[in-house]
Amino acid sequence: MSEEYAKPGSNHDAYNAIGYGYQWWIPEGEEGEFMAIGVYGQWIYVHPKKQVIIVKTSADPNFMSKGYELKHVEFFRAIASAI
């Protein structure tokens, strides 16, 4: 469970759609997922309940586009649900 300041949207910053704490990003929801997000679209997505880890390496010049992180979370969740 993350502290209030680390929850998604807690500081009303456009870049805080996903919560953050101790070098890990925490998406909204009750699944207990967490992830590391690197510059240019590198990801480590961890879904403990499903025992799924997804690693994405990339060099995407659009990594700062609106909704980029949330689209990835949705994509990773779909993969985890399908397994």
Residue, then its C-alpha position, 0 to 999 in steps of 0.5 A: m500500500s502506497e502513501e497518499y502522496a505517491k498515489p496516482g493523481s495525488n499532486h494533480d500533475a499531468y505527469n503523475a497519472i501513475g503513482y510513484g515511490y522508491q524508484w517504482w511507479i504504481p498504477e491505479g487499481e487493486e492488483g498490486e502491480f508496480m513498474a520501472i519506467g525508463v527514458y525513451g519507453q523502457w519498462i519493467y512491469v510486475h504483476p505479482k498476483k498473476q506472477v507476470i513480469i514484462v520487460k520492454t526495451s525500446a527507443d521511442p522518440n514519442f515517450m513524452s506524448k500524452g497518455y503514453e504511460l497509461k496506454h502501456v499499463e493498459f497493454f500490459r494488463a491485457i497481456a497479464s489477464a490473457i495468461 
